[in-house]
Amino acid sequence: IADAYEAAFDAAVSADERIEPRDWMPEAYRASLVRQMAQHAHSEIIGMQPEANWITRAPSLRRKAILMAKVQDEAGHGLYLYSAAETLGTSRDELLDKLHTGRQKYSSIFNYPTLTWADVGAIGWLVDGAAITNQVPLCRCSYGPYARAMVRICKEESFHQRQGYELLLTLSQGTPEQHAMAQDAVDRWWWPSLMMFGPPDDASAHSAQSMAWKIKRHSNDELRQRFVDICVPQAQSLGLTLPDPDLRWNEERGHHDFGAIDWAEFQDVLKGNGPCNEQRISQRRQAHEEGAWVREAAAAYADKHQTAQHT
Ligand code: 3HC
């Protein structure tokens, strides 16, 4: 019988059909989706911290309103993704506990500090830009709830990317000091943004299996290359340079060649030694503890409400 289920699963995946929560699936498929979706959700909620730092310091009411909307969106993305992960038989509490105890990861990119207002622009343009390049293919992921969550998230990410681009353009075309601030932010966020796509393909533990299951539709290096090719002309129209002397168009490949990424830095950040790892996790744990009363009140209300319905 199990073979018949496995055969049906394989046939559905190869026919580009969606696997839904009640369908039979290999336990390894379930576990890999929980791993990726949970870490994606963790990235969204930790990702609120770097920019929240600038909400009270935004240079205008318009910028403040935009930034508040963006940070709220990231919280919403986290909730969609935790809900989608729960369809696989796990719980938000369990996933958050794994985050708080270092048993699950969040994206390396959020362990870097936001030193000036221009960082908000660089994050929107580069970090949310990289997220879009990585997440659009995920709209075609074989697991239904994840693919559907991505459709709405990608729409909101394009607003994030555009507001960041526009912020940088304003600074770049501003005073020499503003231009220098925008350039400094791009210099600091460029390489860590390339690391968001994951290790090189030949060092990627999950890619082969993830692509066989049509969770990952393109390899890490393929999407990283796509992102570089998108950013080069955008940097030109921003009037900013990218901090890579080896960056050049390669007519033969039809892509831009670019310099070596510092994978030692990447591994170091993953080990918890990035500039802000400790701060991000302790702030997350504190927010969780301080939010306990809200969770308890909501649960008590739900219980009372349910018993009222059944009496
Ligand atoms: N930061 C932290 N960990 C990373 C990483 C990164 N940038 N890139 C890879 N890793 C981890 C992987 O999770 C895996 O560790 P694990 O086994 O403990 O999970 C290990 O490094 C090996 O990497 P693989 O390439 O084998 O892993 P994947 O096949 O999972 O590929 C990925 C990594 C491309 C990030 C993939 O997981 C993915 O596409 N995830 C969904 C997208 C996502 O998580 N994006 C986070 C960006 S932030 C964001 O979207 C918020 C937005 O608002 C900006």
Residues whose N, C-alpha, C, O or C-beta is under 5 A from the ligand:
A	BS01	3HC	R35 Q36 Q39 H40 S43 E44 G47 K105 Y106 S107 S108 V127 D128 A131 M195 M196 F197 G198 P199 S204 A205 H206 S207 S210
